[in-house]
Amino acid sequence: MKSRNGNKGKFYLNEWGILGTGLYTGVVILDTSQFEELADYGGILYELKKIGIRDGEAYQIDNCGDLLMCRDAYKRCKHIIKKFGVKVVCD
């Protein structure tokens, strides 16, 4: 790992952009809590799968049901996310 400010820096990055805190810098958090039915949630996951964005590779679902998505994947599917009315929590 490399330090941003020599050896005395607080933030450490490896080749994947992972900070010393464990937070991946290329992640977008999407709030899916407004989905009242699982059909809506399944629908968005199906649409993502159709364009090649797969669970475990480009996104993960956390314990609260939010989607944690790689920034590159988010850029590819932004139109789908907007169509379903999903809000971006952290970009």
PDB file of N, CA, C and O in Angstrom:
ATOM      1  N   MET A   1       0.829  -1.184   0.000  1.00  0.00           N
ATOM      2  CA  MET A   1       0.000   0.000   0.000  1.00  0.00           C
ATOM      3  C   MET A   1       0.872   1.247   0.000  1.00  0.00           C
ATOM      4  O   MET A   1       1.996   1.247   0.502  1.00  0.00           O
ATOM      5  N   LYS A   2       0.334   2.280  -0.564  1.00  0.00           N
ATOM      6  CA  LYS A   2       1.034   3.562  -0.597  1.00  0.00           C
ATOM      7  C   LYS A   2       0.298   4.568   0.271  1.00  0.00           C
ATOM      8  O   LYS A   2      -0.931   4.574   0.343  1.00  0.00           O
ATOM      9  N   SER A   3       1.059   5.398   0.914  1.00  0.00           N
ATOM     10  CA  SER A   3       0.473   6.478   1.692  1.00  0.00           C
ATOM     11  C   SER A   3       0.338   7.691   0.783  1.00  0.00           C
ATOM     12  O   SER A   3       1.175   7.911  -0.093  1.00  0.00           O
ATOM     13  N   ARG A   4      -0.688   8.460   0.984  1.00  0.00           N
ATOM     14  CA  ARG A   4      -0.852   9.683   0.183  1.00  0.00           C
ATOM     15  C   ARG A   4       0.167  10.741   0.555  1.00  0.00           C
ATOM     16  O   ARG A   4       0.577  11.523  -0.302  1.00  0.00           O
ATOM     17  N   ASN A   5       0.582  10.787   1.795  1.00  0.00           N
ATOM     18  CA  ASN A   5       1.513  11.817   2.265  1.00  0.00           C
ATOM     19  C   ASN A   5       2.777  11.173   2.822  1.00  0.00           C
ATOM     20  O   ASN A   5       3.141  11.425   3.971  1.00  0.00           O
ATOM     21  N   GLY A   6       3.443  10.356   2.033  1.00  0.00           N
ATOM     22  CA  GLY A   6       4.624   9.675   2.546  1.00  0.00           C
ATOM     23  C   GLY A   6       4.218   8.641   3.577  1.00  0.00           C
ATOM     24  O   GLY A   6       3.133   8.067   3.479  1.00  0.00           O
ATOM     25  N   ASN A   7       5.053   8.398   4.548  1.00  0.00           N
ATOM     26  CA  ASN A   7       4.763   7.403   5.573  1.00  0.00           C
ATOM     27  C   ASN A   7       3.890   7.934   6.697  1.00  0.00           C
ATOM     28  O   ASN A   7       3.396   7.150   7.506  1.00  0.00           O
ATOM     29  N   LYS A   8       3.687   9.242   6.768  1.00  0.00           N
ATOM     30  CA  LYS A   8       2.928   9.820   7.872  1.00  0.00           C
ATOM     31  C   LYS A   8       1.473  10.097   7.517  1.00  0.00           C
ATOM     32  O   LYS A   8       0.733  10.628   8.345  1.00  0.00           O
ATOM     33  N   GLY A   9       1.047   9.752   6.308  1.00  0.00           N
ATOM     34  CA  GLY A   9      -0.315  10.047   5.885  1.00  0.00           C
ATOM     35  C   GLY A   9      -1.349   9.191   6.589  1.00  0.00           C
ATOM     36  O   GLY A   9      -1.041   8.104   7.078  1.00  0.00           O
ATOM     37  N   LYS A  10      -2.560   9.679   6.637  1.00  0.00           N
ATOM     38  CA  LYS A  10      -3.649   8.959   7.289  1.00  0.00           C
ATOM     39  C   LYS A  10      -4.348   8.001   6.333  1.00  0.00           C
ATOM     40  O   LYS A  10      -4.900   6.990   6.767  1.00  0.00           O
ATOM     41  N   PHE A  11      -4.331   8.300   5.058  1.00  0.00           N
ATOM     42  CA  PHE A  11      -5.072   7.505   4.096  1.00  0.00           C
ATOM     43  C   PHE A  11      -4.119   6.661   3.267  1.00  0.00           C
ATOM     44  O   PHE A  11      -3.164   7.173   2.682  1.00  0.00           O
ATOM     45  N   TYR A  12      -4.382   5.388   3.223  1.00  0.00           N
ATOM     46  CA  TYR A  12      -3.558   4.458   2.470  1.00  0.00           C
ATOM     47  C   TYR A  12      -4.366   3.883   1.322  1.00  0.00           C
ATOM     48  O   TYR A  12      -5.525   3.505   1.493  1.00  0.00           O
ATOM     49  N   LEU A  13      -3.755   3.820   0.165  1.00  0.00           N
ATOM     50  CA  LEU A  13      -4.419   3.290  -1.020  1.00  0.00           C
ATOM     51  C   LEU A  13      -3.626   2.115  -1.564  1.00  0.00           C
ATOM     52  O   LEU A  13      -2.396   2.145  -1.587  1.00  0.00           O
ATOM     53  N   ASN A  14      -4.328   1.087  -1.998  1.00  0.00           N
ATOM     54  CA  ASN A  14      -3.659   0.034  -2.743  1.00  0.00           C
ATOM     55  C   ASN A  14      -4.050   0.184  -4.207  1.00  0.00           C
ATOM     56  O   ASN A  14      -4.667   1.181  -4.581  1.00  0.00           O
ATOM     57  N   GLU A  15      -3.700  -0.791  -5.038  1.00  0.00           N
ATOM     58  CA  GLU A  15      -3.953  -0.647  -6.476  1.00  0.00           C
ATOM     59  C   GLU A  15      -5.430  -0.622  -6.836  1.00  0.00           C
ATOM     60  O   GLU A  15      -5.775  -0.231  -7.951  1.00  0.00           O
ATOM     61  N   TRP A  16      -6.316  -1.028  -5.926  1.00  0.00           N
ATOM     62  CA  TRP A  16      -7.751  -1.000  -6.201  1.00  0.00           C
ATOM     63  C   TRP A  16      -8.428   0.241  -5.648  1.00  0.00           C
ATOM     64  O   TRP A  16      -9.639   0.390  -5.809  1.00  0.00           O
ATOM     65  N   GLY A  17      -7.701   1.128  -5.009  1.00  0.00           N
ATOM     66  CA  GLY A  17      -8.290   2.344  -4.463  1.00  0.00           C
ATOM     67  C   GLY A  17      -8.909   2.164  -3.096  1.00  0.00           C
ATOM     68  O   GLY A  17      -9.736   2.977  -2.682  1.00  0.00           O
ATOM     69  N   ILE A  18      -8.526   1.114  -2.383  1.00  0.00           N
ATOM     70  CA  ILE A  18      -9.097   0.869  -1.067  1.00  0.00           C
ATOM     71  C   ILE A  18      -8.359   1.701  -0.031  1.00  0.00           C
ATOM     72  O   ILE A  18      -7.132   1.652   0.056  1.00  0.00           O
ATOM     73  N   LEU A  19      -9.097   2.450   0.738  1.00  0.00           N
ATOM     74  CA  LEU A  19      -8.511   3.268   1.793  1.00  0.00           C
ATOM     75  C   LEU A  19      -8.204   2.402   3.007  1.00  0.00           C
ATOM     76  O   LEU A  19      -8.717   1.291   3.134  1.00  0.00           O
ATOM     77  N   GLY A  20      -7.382   2.908   3.875  1.00  0.00           N
ATOM     78  CA  GLY A  20      -7.055   2.203   5.102  1.00  0.00           C
ATOM     79  C   GLY A  20      -8.272   1.916   5.968  1.00  0.00           C
ATOM     80  O   GLY A  20      -8.237   1.004   6.794  1.00  0.00           O
ATOM     81  N   THR A  21      -9.337   2.671   5.796  1.00  0.00           N
ATOM     82  CA  THR A  21     -10.558   2.447   6.563  1.00  0.00           C
ATOM     83  C   THR A  21     -11.382   1.307   5.992  1.00  0.00           C
ATOM     84  O   THR A  21     -12.349   0.877   6.622  1.00  0.00           O
ATOM     85  N   GLY A  22     -11.029   0.809   4.822  1.00  0.00           N
ATOM     86  CA  GLY A  22     -11.775  -0.264   4.190  1.00  0.00           C
ATOM     87  C   GLY A  22     -12.834   0.228   3.225  1.00  0.00           C
ATOM     88  O   GLY A  22     -13.506  -0.591   2.597  1.00  0.00           O
ATOM     89  N   LEU A  23     -13.007   1.511   3.084  1.00  0.00           N
ATOM     90  CA  LEU A  23     -14.003   2.066   2.172  1.00  0.00           C
ATOM     91  C   LEU A  23     -13.424   2.145   0.772  1.00  0.00           C
ATOM     92  O   LEU A  23     -12.345   2.703   0.569  1.00  0.00           O
ATOM     93  N   TYR A  24     -14.135   1.589  -0.187  1.00  0.00           N
ATOM     94  CA  TYR A  24     -13.685   1.611  -1.568  1.00  0.00           C
ATOM     95  C   TYR A  24     -14.087   2.948  -2.179  1.00  0.00           C
ATOM     96  O   TYR A  24     -15.257   3.329  -2.130  1.00  0.00           O
ATOM     97  N   THR A  25     -13.134   3.652  -2.748  1.00  0.00           N
ATOM     98  CA  THR A  25     -13.397   5.005  -3.236  1.00  0.00           C
ATOM     99  C   THR A  25     -14.238   5.037  -4.507  1.00  0.00           C
ATOM    100  O   THR A  25     -14.780   6.088  -4.847  1.00  0.00           O
ATOM    101  N   GLY A  26     -14.362   3.929  -5.211  1.00  0.00           N
ATOM    102  CA  GLY A  26     -15.116   3.909  -6.453  1.00  0.00           C
ATOM    103  C   GLY A  26     -16.503   3.333  -6.306  1.00  0.00           C
ATOM    104  O   GLY A  26     -17.005   2.705  -7.238  1.00  0.00           O
ATOM    105  N   VAL A  27     -17.146   3.528  -5.151  1.00  0.00           N
ATOM    106  CA  VAL A  27     -18.457   2.933  -4.887  1.00  0.00           C
ATOM    107  C   VAL A  27     -19.535   4.004  -4.810  1.00  0.00           C
ATOM    108  O   VAL A  27     -19.340   5.064  -4.215  1.00  0.00           O
ATOM    109  N   VAL A  28     -20.677   3.707  -5.423  1.00  0.00           N
ATOM    110  CA  VAL A  28     -21.866   4.550  -5.329  1.00  0.00           C
ATOM    111  C   VAL A  28     -22.885   3.770  -4.500  1.00  0.00           C
ATOM    112  O   VAL A  28     -23.119   2.590  -4.758  1.00  0.00           O
ATOM    113  N   ILE A  29     -23.489   4.420  -3.509  1.00  0.00           N
ATOM    114  CA  ILE A  29     -24.501   3.770  -2.675  1.00  0.00           C
ATOM    115  C   ILE A  29     -25.871   4.234  -3.143  1.00  0.00           C
ATOM    116  O   ILE A  29     -26.139   5.434  -3.213  1.00  0.00           O
ATOM    117  N   LEU A  30     -26.739   3.275  -3.464  1.00  0.00           N
ATOM    118  CA  LEU A  30     -28.073   3.559  -3.974  1.00  0.00           C
ATOM    119  C   LEU A  30     -29.111   3.111  -2.954  1.00  0.00           C
ATOM    120  O   LEU A  30     -29.081   1.971  -2.489  1.00  0.00           O
ATOM    121  N   ASP A  31     -30.032   4.009  -2.606  1.00  0.00           N
ATOM    122  CA  ASP A  31     -31.076   3.726  -1.627  1.00  0.00           C
ATOM    123  C   ASP A  31     -32.271   3.092  -2.325  1.00  0.00           C
ATOM    124  O   ASP A  31     -32.912   3.724  -3.165  1.00  0.00           O
ATOM    125  N   THR A  32     -32.567   1.852  -1.981  1.00  0.00           N
ATOM    126  CA  THR A  32     -33.704   1.154  -2.584  1.00  0.00           C
ATOM    127  C   THR A  32     -34.838   0.959  -1.578  1.00  0.00           C
ATOM    128  O   THR A  32     -35.722   0.133  -1.802  1.00  0.00           O
ATOM    129  N   SER A  33     -34.824   1.695  -0.493  1.00  0.00           N
ATOM    130  CA  SER A  33     -35.816   1.504   0.573  1.00  0.00           C
ATOM    131  C   SER A  33     -37.235   1.900   0.160  1.00  0.00           C
ATOM    132  O   SER A  33     -38.195   1.494   0.814  1.00  0.00           O
ATOM    133  N   GLN A  34     -37.385   2.675  -0.897  1.00  0.00           N
ATOM    134  CA  GLN A  34     -38.726   3.103  -1.296  1.00  0.00           C
ATOM    135  C   GLN A  34     -39.495   2.009  -2.036  1.00  0.00           C
ATOM    136  O   GLN A  34     -40.692   2.158  -2.279  1.00  0.00           O
ATOM    137  N   PHE A  35     -38.827   0.916  -2.394  1.00  0.00           N
ATOM    138  CA  PHE A  35     -39.532  -0.180  -3.054  1.00  0.00           C
ATOM    139  C   PHE A  35     -40.451  -0.854  -2.052  1.00  0.00           C
ATOM    140  O   PHE A  35     -39.997  -1.385  -1.039  1.00  0.00           O
ATOM    141  N   GLU A  36     -41.740  -0.831  -2.339  1.00  0.00           N
ATOM    142  CA  GLU A  36     -42.705  -1.446  -1.432  1.00  0.00           C
ATOM    143  C   GLU A  36     -42.887  -2.922  -1.731  1.00  0.00           C
ATOM    144  O   GLU A  36     -43.263  -3.695  -0.850  1.00  0.00           O
ATOM    145  N   GLU A  37     -42.627  -3.312  -2.954  1.00  0.00           N
ATOM    146  CA  GLU A  37     -42.812  -4.703  -3.342  1.00  0.00           C
ATOM    147  C   GLU A  37     -41.492  -5.285  -3.822  1.00  0.00           C
ATOM    148  O   GLU A  37     -40.670  -4.590  -4.418  1.00  0.00           O
ATOM    149  N   LEU A  38     -41.305  -6.555  -3.555  1.00  0.00           N
ATOM    150  CA  LEU A  38     -40.095  -7.223  -4.022  1.00  0.00           C
ATOM    151  C   LEU A  38     -40.051  -7.299  -5.543  1.00  0.00           C
ATOM    152  O   LEU A  38     -38.977  -7.437  -6.129  1.00  0.00           O
ATOM    153  N   ALA A  39     -41.218  -7.208  -6.185  1.00  0.00           N
ATOM    154  CA  ALA A  39     -41.255  -7.246  -7.645  1.00  0.00           C
ATOM    155  C   ALA A  39     -40.490  -6.068  -8.236  1.00  0.00           C
ATOM    156  O   ALA A  39     -39.797  -6.223  -9.242  1.00  0.00           O
ATOM    157  N   ASP A  40     -40.609  -4.894  -7.625  1.00  0.00           N
ATOM    158  CA  ASP A  40     -39.873  -3.723  -8.097  1.00  0.00           C
ATOM    159  C   ASP A  40     -38.375  -3.928  -7.933  1.00  0.00           C
ATOM    160  O   ASP A  40     -37.592  -3.592  -8.821  1.00  0.00           O
ATOM    161  N   TYR A  41     -37.983  -4.481  -6.792  1.00  0.00           N
ATOM    162  CA  TYR A  41     -36.571  -4.723  -6.511  1.00  0.00           C
ATOM    163  C   TYR A  41     -36.017  -5.762  -7.486  1.00  0.00           C
ATOM    164  O   TYR A  41     -34.931  -5.595  -8.040  1.00  0.00           O
ATOM    165  N   GLY A  42     -36.776  -6.827  -7.682  1.00  0.00           N
ATOM    166  CA  GLY A  42     -36.372  -7.855  -8.643  1.00  0.00           C
ATOM    167  C   GLY A  42     -36.326  -7.311 -10.055  1.00  0.00           C
ATOM    168  O   GLY A  42     -35.487  -7.725 -10.855  1.00  0.00           O
ATOM    169  N   GLY A  43     -37.221  -6.387 -10.367  1.00  0.00           N
ATOM    170  CA  GLY A  43     -37.253  -5.790 -11.696  1.00  0.00           C
ATOM    171  C   GLY A  43     -35.992  -5.014 -12.012  1.00  0.00           C
ATOM    172  O   GLY A  43     -35.453  -5.119 -13.114  1.00  0.00           O
ATOM    173  N   ILE A  44     -35.521  -4.237 -11.054  1.00  0.00           N
ATOM    174  CA  ILE A  44     -34.304  -3.467 -11.303  1.00  0.00           C
ATOM    175  C   ILE A  44     -33.099  -4.396 -11.425  1.00  0.00           C
ATOM    176  O   ILE A  44     -32.219  -4.164 -12.253  1.00  0.00           O
ATOM    177  N   LEU A  45     -33.053  -5.452 -10.601  1.00  0.00           N
ATOM    178  CA  LEU A  45     -31.939  -6.398 -10.692  1.00  0.00           C
ATOM    179  C   LEU A  45     -31.949  -7.129 -12.031  1.00  0.00           C
ATOM    180  O   LEU A  45     -30.894  -7.406 -12.600  1.00  0.00           O
ATOM    181  N   TYR A  46     -33.146  -7.440 -12.532  1.00  0.00           N
ATOM    182  CA  TYR A  46     -33.275  -8.086 -13.839  1.00  0.00           C
ATOM    183  C   TYR A  46     -32.791  -7.157 -14.956  1.00  0.00           C
ATOM    184  O   TYR A  46     -32.082  -7.593 -15.863  1.00  0.00           O
ATOM    185  N   GLU A  47     -33.170  -5.891 -14.891  1.00  0.00           N
ATOM    186  CA  GLU A  47     -32.734  -4.926 -15.906  1.00  0.00           C
ATOM    187  C   GLU A  47     -31.218  -4.759 -15.893  1.00  0.00           C
ATOM    188  O   GLU A  47     -30.596  -4.637 -16.949  1.00  0.00           O
ATOM    189  N   LEU A  48     -30.623  -4.753 -14.705  1.00  0.00           N
ATOM    190  CA  LEU A  48     -29.165  -4.655 -14.611  1.00  0.00           C
ATOM    191  C   LEU A  48     -28.506  -5.881 -15.229  1.00  0.00           C
ATOM    192  O   LEU A  48     -27.504  -5.767 -15.936  1.00  0.00           O
ATOM    193  N   LYS A  49     -29.070  -7.045 -14.961  1.00  0.00           N
ATOM    194  CA  LYS A  49     -28.510  -8.289 -15.502  1.00  0.00           C
ATOM    195  C   LYS A  49     -28.572  -8.302 -17.030  1.00  0.00           C
ATOM    196  O   LYS A  49     -27.660  -8.808 -17.683  1.00  0.00           O
ATOM    197  N   LYS A  50     -29.644  -7.749 -17.601  1.00  0.00           N
ATOM    198  CA  LYS A  50     -29.803  -7.721 -19.060  1.00  0.00           C
ATOM    199  C   LYS A  50     -28.699  -6.934 -19.751  1.00  0.00           C
ATOM    200  O   LYS A  50     -28.340  -7.246 -20.886  1.00  0.00           O
ATOM    201  N   ILE A  51     -28.153  -5.913 -19.083  1.00  0.00           N
ATOM    202  CA  ILE A  51     -27.084  -5.132 -19.718  1.00  0.00           C
ATOM    203  C   ILE A  51     -25.701  -5.557 -19.233  1.00  0.00           C
ATOM    204  O   ILE A  51     -24.712  -4.861 -19.466  1.00  0.00           O
ATOM    205  N   GLY A  52     -25.638  -6.714 -18.553  1.00  0.00           N
ATOM    206  CA  GLY A  52     -24.349  -7.283 -18.178  1.00  0.00           C
ATOM    207  C   GLY A  52     -23.796  -6.852 -16.838  1.00  0.00           C
ATOM    208  O   GLY A  52     -22.624  -7.092 -16.548  1.00  0.00           O
ATOM    209  N   ILE A  53     -24.615  -6.219 -16.013  1.00  0.00           N
ATOM    210  CA  ILE A  53     -24.175  -5.806 -14.678  1.00  0.00           C
ATOM    211  C   ILE A  53     -24.661  -6.866 -13.702  1.00  0.00           C
ATOM    212  O   ILE A  53     -25.860  -7.002 -13.459  1.00  0.00           O
ATOM    213  N   ARG A  54     -23.716  -7.613 -13.148  1.00  0.00           N
ATOM    214  CA  ARG A  54     -24.051  -8.784 -12.345  1.00  0.00           C
ATOM    215  C   ARG A  54     -23.716  -8.613 -10.865  1.00  0.00           C
ATOM    216  O   ARG A  54     -22.753  -7.937 -10.502  1.00  0.00           O
ATOM    217  N   ASP A  55     -24.528  -9.237 -10.029  1.00  0.00           N
ATOM    218  CA  ASP A  55     -24.318  -9.239  -8.581  1.00  0.00           C
ATOM    219  C   ASP A  55     -22.986  -9.901  -8.258  1.00  0.00           C
ATOM    220  O   ASP A  55     -22.643 -10.943  -8.817  1.00  0.00           O
ATOM    221  N   GLY A  56     -22.248  -9.285  -7.352  1.00  0.00           N
ATOM    222  CA  GLY A  56     -20.958  -9.818  -6.944  1.00  0.00           C
ATOM    223  C   GLY A  56     -19.801  -9.262  -7.744  1.00  0.00           C
ATOM    224  O   GLY A  56     -18.679  -9.185  -7.244  1.00  0.00           O
ATOM    225  N   GLU A  57     -20.061  -8.871  -8.985  1.00  0.00           N
ATOM    226  CA  GLU A  57     -19.025  -8.272  -9.825  1.00  0.00           C
ATOM    227  C   GLU A  57     -19.111  -6.758  -9.792  1.00  0.00           C
ATOM    228  O   GLU A  57     -18.138  -6.081  -9.459  1.00  0.00           O
ATOM    229  N   ALA A  58     -20.271  -6.228 -10.137  1.00  0.00           N
ATOM    230  CA  ALA A  58     -20.434  -4.783 -10.273  1.00  0.00           C
ATOM    231  C   ALA A  58     -21.207  -4.157  -9.117  1.00  0.00           C
ATOM    232  O   ALA A  58     -21.125  -2.948  -8.899  1.00  0.00           O
ATOM    233  N   TYR A  59     -21.953  -4.965  -8.379  1.00  0.00           N
ATOM    234  CA  TYR A  59     -22.689  -4.424  -7.241  1.00  0.00           C
ATOM    235  C   TYR A  59     -22.882  -5.498  -6.181  1.00  0.00           C
ATOM    236  O   TYR A  59     -22.755  -6.694  -6.443  1.00  0.00           O
ATOM    237  N   GLN A  60     -23.190  -5.036  -4.984  1.00  0.00           N
ATOM    238  CA  GLN A  60     -23.554  -5.922  -3.882  1.00  0.00           C
ATOM    239  C   GLN A  60     -24.733  -5.303  -3.159  1.00  0.00           C
ATOM    240  O   GLN A  60     -24.941  -4.091  -3.205  1.00  0.00           O
ATOM    241  N   ILE A  61     -25.494  -6.138  -2.500  1.00  0.00           N
ATOM    242  CA  ILE A  61     -26.630  -5.677  -1.715  1.00  0.00           C
ATOM    243  C   ILE A  61     -26.235  -5.780  -0.246  1.00  0.00           C
ATOM    244  O   ILE A  61     -25.818  -6.843   0.213  1.00  0.00           O
ATOM    245  N   ASP A  62     -26.366  -4.673   0.493  1.00  0.00           N
ATOM    246  CA  ASP A  62     -25.988  -4.716   1.911  1.00  0.00           C
ATOM    247  C   ASP A  62     -27.159  -5.218   2.758  1.00  0.00           C
ATOM    248  O   ASP A  62     -28.226  -5.525   2.226  1.00  0.00           O
ATOM    249  N   ASN A  63     -26.961  -5.300   4.062  1.00  0.00           N
ATOM    250  CA  ASN A  63     -27.980  -5.832   4.974  1.00  0.00           C
ATOM    251  C   ASN A  63     -29.245  -4.988   5.026  1.00  0.00           C
ATOM    252  O   ASN A  63     -30.303  -5.487   5.410  1.00  0.00           O
ATOM    253  N   CYS A  64     -29.154  -3.724   4.647  1.00  0.00           N
ATOM    254  CA  CYS A  64     -30.320  -2.834   4.661  1.00  0.00           C
ATOM    255  C   CYS A  64     -31.057  -2.840   3.329  1.00  0.00           C
ATOM    256  O   CYS A  64     -32.094  -2.190   3.195  1.00  0.00           O
ATOM    257  N   GLY A  65     -30.542  -3.558   2.355  1.00  0.00           N
ATOM    258  CA  GLY A  65     -31.174  -3.599   1.048  1.00  0.00           C
ATOM    259  C   GLY A  65     -30.658  -2.559   0.082  1.00  0.00           C
ATOM    260  O   GLY A  65     -31.134  -2.483  -1.050  1.00  0.00           O
ATOM    261  N   ASP A  66     -29.696  -1.757   0.498  1.00  0.00           N
ATOM    262  CA  ASP A  66     -29.111  -0.769  -0.407  1.00  0.00           C
ATOM    263  C   ASP A  66     -28.183  -1.461  -1.393  1.00  0.00           C
ATOM    264  O   ASP A  66     -27.617  -2.514  -1.100  1.00  0.00           O
ATOM    265  N   LEU A  67     -28.036  -0.860  -2.552  1.00  0.00           N
ATOM    266  CA  LEU A  67     -27.099  -1.375  -3.549  1.00  0.00           C
ATOM    267  C   LEU A  67     -25.793  -0.614  -3.440  1.00  0.00           C
ATOM    268  O   LEU A  67     -25.782   0.616  -3.467  1.00  0.00           O
ATOM    269  N   LEU A  68     -24.709  -1.330  -3.319  1.00  0.00           N
ATOM    270  CA  LEU A  68     -23.371  -0.752  -3.352  1.00  0.00           C
ATOM    271  C   LEU A  68     -22.815  -1.102  -4.719  1.00  0.00           C
ATOM    272  O   LEU A  68     -22.558  -2.270  -5.008  1.00  0.00           O
ATOM    273  N   MET A  69     -22.629  -0.091  -5.563  1.00  0.00           N
ATOM    274  CA  MET A  69     -22.289  -0.338  -6.958  1.00  0.00           C
ATOM    275  C   MET A  69     -20.991   0.350  -7.340  1.00  0.00           C
ATOM    276  O   MET A  69     -20.723   1.479  -6.928  1.00  0.00           O
ATOM    277  N   CYS A  70     -20.190  -0.345  -8.134  1.00  0.00           N
ATOM    278  CA  CYS A  70     -18.966   0.259  -8.666  1.00  0.00           C
ATOM    279  C   CYS A  70     -19.343   1.459  -9.521  1.00  0.00           C
ATOM    280  O   CYS A  70     -20.340   1.429 -10.242  1.00  0.00           O
ATOM    281  N   ARG A  71     -18.552   2.499  -9.440  1.00  0.00           N
ATOM    282  CA  ARG A  71     -18.835   3.740 -10.164  1.00  0.00           C
ATOM    283  C   ARG A  71     -18.933   3.512 -11.678  1.00  0.00           C
ATOM    284  O   ARG A  71     -19.783   4.109 -12.339  1.00  0.00           O
ATOM    285  N   ASP A  72     -18.074   2.660 -12.221  1.00  0.00           N
ATOM    286  CA  ASP A  72     -18.118   2.388 -13.661  1.00  0.00           C
ATOM    287  C   ASP A  72     -19.443   1.746 -14.064  1.00  0.00           C
ATOM    288  O   ASP A  72     -20.031   2.108 -15.083  1.00  0.00           O
ATOM    289  N   ALA A  73     -19.905   0.795 -13.263  1.00  0.00           N
ATOM    290  CA  ALA A  73     -21.185   0.144 -13.544  1.00  0.00           C
ATOM    291  C   ALA A  73     -22.329   1.146 -13.413  1.00  0.00           C
ATOM    292  O   ALA A  73     -23.273   1.122 -14.203  1.00  0.00           O
ATOM    293  N   TYR A  74     -22.245   2.025 -12.417  1.00  0.00           N
ATOM    294  CA  TYR A  74     -23.290   3.035 -12.223  1.00  0.00           C
ATOM    295  C   TYR A  74     -23.405   3.944 -13.446  1.00  0.00           C
ATOM    296  O   TYR A  74     -24.508   4.295 -13.865  1.00  0.00           O
ATOM    297  N   LYS A  75     -22.277   4.315 -14.007  1.00  0.00           N
ATOM    298  CA  LYS A  75     -22.306   5.170 -15.199  1.00  0.00           C
ATOM    299  C   LYS A  75     -22.996   4.466 -16.360  1.00  0.00           C
ATOM    300  O   LYS A  75     -23.673   5.107 -17.164  1.00  0.00           O
ATOM    301  N   ARG A  76     -22.826   3.138 -16.452  1.00  0.00           N
ATOM    302  CA  ARG A  76     -23.435   2.366 -17.540  1.00  0.00           C
ATOM    303  C   ARG A  76     -24.941   2.192 -17.369  1.00  0.00           C
ATOM    304  O   ARG A  76     -25.663   2.033 -18.353  1.00  0.00           O
ATOM    305  N   CYS A  77     -25.420   2.223 -16.127  1.00  0.00           N
ATOM    306  CA  CYS A  77     -26.840   1.923 -15.912  1.00  0.00           C
ATOM    307  C   CYS A  77     -27.608   3.070 -15.264  1.00  0.00           C
ATOM    308  O   CYS A  77     -28.693   2.862 -14.721  1.00  0.00           O
ATOM    309  N   LYS A  78     -27.059   4.261 -15.318  1.00  0.00           N
ATOM    310  CA  LYS A  78     -27.700   5.423 -14.692  1.00  0.00           C
ATOM    311  C   LYS A  78     -29.136   5.618 -15.179  1.00  0.00           C
ATOM    312  O   LYS A  78     -30.005   6.010 -14.401  1.00  0.00           O
ATOM    313  N   HIS A  79     -29.388   5.348 -16.448  1.00  0.00           N
ATOM    314  CA  HIS A  79     -30.735   5.517 -17.009  1.00  0.00           C
ATOM    315  C   HIS A  79     -31.734   4.529 -16.386  1.00  0.00           C
ATOM    316  O   HIS A  79     -32.898   4.875 -16.185  1.00  0.00           O
ATOM    317  N   ILE A  80     -31.294   3.323 -16.087  1.00  0.00           N
ATOM    318  CA  ILE A  80     -32.165   2.332 -15.447  1.00  0.00           C
ATOM    319  C   ILE A  80     -32.457   2.742 -14.011  1.00  0.00           C
ATOM    320  O   ILE A  80     -33.590   2.641 -13.540  1.00  0.00           O
ATOM    321  N   ILE A  81     -31.433   3.200 -13.330  1.00  0.00           N
ATOM    322  CA  ILE A  81     -31.585   3.628 -11.937  1.00  0.00           C
ATOM    323  C   ILE A  81     -32.610   4.755 -11.845  1.00  0.00           C
ATOM    324  O   ILE A  81     -33.471   4.743 -10.966  1.00  0.00           O
ATOM    325  N   LYS A  82     -32.518   5.726 -12.750  1.00  0.00           N
ATOM    326  CA  LYS A  82     -33.464   6.849 -12.750  1.00  0.00           C
ATOM    327  C   LYS A  82     -34.876   6.387 -13.078  1.00  0.00           C
ATOM    328  O   LYS A  82     -35.845   6.883 -12.504  1.00  0.00           O
ATOM    329  N   LYS A  83     -34.995   5.431 -14.008  1.00  0.00           N
ATOM    330  CA  LYS A  83     -36.302   4.911 -14.415  1.00  0.00           C
ATOM    331  C   LYS A  83     -37.053   4.312 -13.224  1.00  0.00           C
ATOM    332  O   LYS A  83     -38.271   4.458 -13.118  1.00  0.00           O
ATOM    333  N   PHE A  84     -36.334   3.645 -12.339  1.00  0.00           N
ATOM    334  CA  PHE A  84     -36.947   3.024 -11.171  1.00  0.00           C
ATOM    335  C   PHE A  84     -37.064   3.972  -9.984  1.00  0.00           C
ATOM    336  O   PHE A  84     -37.629   3.599  -8.956  1.00  0.00           O
ATOM    337  N   GLY A  85     -36.544   5.180 -10.105  1.00  0.00           N
ATOM    338  CA  GLY A  85     -36.657   6.169  -9.039  1.00  0.00           C
ATOM    339  C   GLY A  85     -35.759   5.925  -7.844  1.00  0.00           C
ATOM    340  O   GLY A  85     -36.057   6.373  -6.737  1.00  0.00           O
ATOM    341  N   VAL A  86     -34.659   5.214  -8.061  1.00  0.00           N
ATOM    342  CA  VAL A  86     -33.722   4.937  -6.971  1.00  0.00           C
ATOM    343  C   VAL A  86     -32.880   6.180  -6.723  1.00  0.00           C
ATOM    344  O   VAL A  86     -32.401   6.814  -7.663  1.00  0.00           O
ATOM    345  N   LYS A  87     -32.703   6.521  -5.457  1.00  0.00           N
ATOM    346  CA  LYS A  87     -31.934   7.714  -5.096  1.00  0.00           C
ATOM    347  C   LYS A  87     -30.496   7.342  -4.763  1.00  0.00           C
ATOM    348  O   LYS A  87     -30.233   6.300  -4.162  1.00  0.00           O
ATOM    349  N   VAL A  88     -29.578   8.201  -5.158  1.00  0.00           N
ATOM    350  CA  VAL A  88     -28.170   8.022  -4.837  1.00  0.00           C
ATOM    351  C   VAL A  88     -27.921   8.599  -3.449  1.00  0.00           C
ATOM    352  O   VAL A  88     -28.188   9.775  -3.202  1.00  0.00           O
ATOM    353  N   VAL A  89     -27.410   7.769  -2.544  1.00  0.00           N
ATOM    354  CA  VAL A  89     -27.117   8.204  -1.179  1.00  0.00           C
ATOM    355  C   VAL A  89     -25.725   8.800  -1.109  1.00  0.00           C
ATOM    356  O   VAL A  89     -25.521   9.842  -0.486  1.00  0.00           O
ATOM    357  N   CYS A  90     -24.779   8.150  -1.737  1.00  0.00           N
ATOM    358  CA  CYS A  90     -23.383   8.570  -1.675  1.00  0.00           C
ATOM    359  C   CYS A  90     -22.747   8.352  -3.034  1.00  0.00           C
ATOM    360  O   CYS A  90     -22.744   7.239  -3.560  1.00  0.00           O
ATOM    361  N   ASP A  91     -22.211   9.417  -3.594  1.00  0.00           N
ATOM    362  CA  ASP A  91     -21.571   9.328  -4.913  1.00  0.00           C
ATOM    363  C   ASP A  91     -20.182   9.903  -4.824  1.00  0.00           C
ATOM    364  O   ASP A  91     -19.461   9.931  -5.821  1.00  0.00           O
TER     365      ASP A  91
END
